[in-house]
């Protein structure tokens, strides 16, 4: 067996973008290199979720660079904000075509290609690259497309849905290996007629060196005028899936609780709508900030007393294990979440989080009040969360498991 395997990783999201998919791709690639693999990443110019390409890359159609020892090839995509269905589709397809072309022109023959989806057009790229180079195609499924966009109501045309589901099945069948991120993925994908032995699970994890309990940054808390507040925070995407209007409706209910303040940091399709609703409801107990780097985010975690992990009320999300959960646990923060299914089982079993029915802002308000007053639970949940990620969700360990699976199955 050749221990030094050459991996081509195709992903539409990669740092300096701070999305969950970008972090997973970067951290796995970095650790695979450290463990003796040779990883090349093909991605687009960073623009998610604003649609703005940094000055360093503006006007370029192709660019090669090294990021922490990883060879990164950036290729053309139609850059657009993460809103507007048809413009986003154009962005997805433009990268699909350019990644195939550049991988054929600029990359030799790796041992395998991993395509990390969503968007699922990246899976098409990986499938084509695998066929052109006659190498195994690994389909990493981080979200169940097209199921997610169907349940979110973004696609309603029955013919289009059938076409998307046909392509989905074609990718599953052409993959030498499918890698999902939670156990229910196995049931869903195998229900499409795929052999369960061809599906492996490598769950999301966290960088324990970066995310770890930290003393409150008092200076930061004072600068935000939160020095005497119980801070309830959400950090992440402001998108269709999260249903963040629920947080603002909850804040409206808790307006008279003078020591409770909501802190939201992020960007996405619903940012404008949330800012407008905040103004409409005159919510002085809500602060909404633009996204920041992961390194800076650690200080904002330090001033937060309670973290929210919301998703909308859709059966699709029963299989979700949101990546932000692991950051929160690593920081030693208690959680209130609306994610039923596997996430609920995990957090309740380990006494890390409290479950609230999705989009039920009255129940969320009551649960926040109860959590604020339950100091014993806060302390216990904090300790349990950190212990859990150290034992089971260390990104270093998970990357090693992933690499071992690739070698055993494909090399």
Buried (B, 14 or more C-beta within 10 A) or exposed (E): EEEEBBBBBBBBBBBEBBBBBBBBBBBBBBBBBBBEBBBBBBBBBBBBBBBEBEEEBEEEEBEEEEBEEBBBBBBBBBBBBBBEEEBBBBBBBBBBBBBBBBBEEEBEEBBBBBBBBBBBBBBBBBBBBBEEBEBBBBBBBBBBBBBBBBBBEEBEEEEEBEEBBEBBBEBBEBBBBBBBBBBBBBEBBBEEEBEEEBBBBBBBBBBBEBBBBEEBBEEBBEEBEBEEBBBBBBBBBBBBBBBBBBBBBBBBBBBEBEEBBBBBBBBBBBBEBBBEBBEEBEBEBBBBEEBBEBEEBBBBBBBBBBBBBBBBEBEBBBBBBBBBBBBBBBBBBBBBBBBBBBBBEBBEEBBBBBBBEBBBBEBBBBBBBEBBEBEEBBEBBBBBBBBBBBEBBBBBBBBBBBBEBBBEBBE
